Amino acid sequence: MYLMGKEEIEAVAKVIEKGDFFKINSSYQESMHVEEDMARIFNVKYPIFMTSGHAALTTALVALGVGPGDEVIVPAYTYISTAMAIVGAGAMPVVAEIDETLTISPEDIEKKITPRTKAVMPVHIQGFPCNMDAIMAIAKKHNIAVVEDSCQADGGSYKGTRLGTIGDAGALSFNYFKIITCGEGGALLTNRKDVFERSMIYHDSNAIAFFGDQLKDNATEPFCGHEFRSNDISSAILRVQLTRMDGILEKLRANKKYMTDALSPYCTLAPSNDAEGDCGVVIALQFENEETARKFATSEGMKLGLPIDTGKHIYKNWTPIMNKKGAFNPLMDPFKMEANKDIVPDYKEDMCPKSLDILSRTVYIGNPLNITKEEMDEKIETIKRALKAL
Ligand SMILES: *Cc1c(COP(=O)(O)O)cnc(C)c1O
């Protein structure tokens, strides 16, 4: 969370005074407005506001027809939620390397594709845009779907197009830690009508009751899904947050540019697939090896983090995935399903050595939204001192 204030409080108060929080209603609700706002802001046909980013990822995979018997490629560096969504859909996560940009390596995607690959999930981790041109070209060539995990990149873009709207579907997250937040929440973005309709059925049991007539014309027969529907209180908060989003990004990007312009002569910055679309959440410095990276991170006056230490963001710490525990009930466990018996991956701690190497010699410098120019200048001097002392 970067910014929240009295506008959000007033928006929530209005909803509570109205006394009707239900998303699907005959009266025109905040939840309907928030989806209109998203369609406009993200320039996407079918945004669906739901309970979480994870719900949006799972819904997108299911709506694209991913299920048992399918492989889905996921980067070695992402929050465990991305891989769990694949298992949630019944499919097998195949882990691919990242490259120096800290996002999925298009080259390794191509190496990991098999006749069973159904989709790839590029993750715009820390707001760094993935190489979408290369990924879309590979996906087209091999006829696989692309589900963008934009949960850490709300509002970011790639060559002028919003992240999450380039692939077949994308997911945003609005949990407390993300660029904008409504407490908990997420959105599925898609321009595909078929994906939208199946997503409506899957994420909201009421969709069948309320939109049943509209869904009659298409090829999708109603099926059983889950209840990931959001509500008007969250929507009211999110509508205000959406008005703040581009301002937040502008400030983060300006701060990052100021810092990186000053630091670039003295260090190696992680390359970017699109520096202008990058969200500016963190500055990533890369070193020769882990020892130097750690020495720098703990230099006098600094307490910086290495992405290798970010726990469940690294594949080897995705415990239930690594242990192949896909469900509580073994009969519902995709790792034990007949349809998956030939494609259960052989997960090993060291299966993505290049990713582990990159993550252990990278150091993140945080970029707080309200940092002053004086504070940035001071930070730059401290960092320069530490770099010289290496
Ligand atoms: C936060 C996050 C998610 C899940 O979002 P929730 O809204 O918490 O479910 C998925 N993927 C990534 C990369 C995330 O950072």
Residues whose N, C-alpha, C, O or C-beta is under 5 A from the ligand:
A	BS01	LIG	S52 G53 H54 A55 T78 Y79 S81 T82 D149 C151 Q152 S173 F174 N175 G185 G186
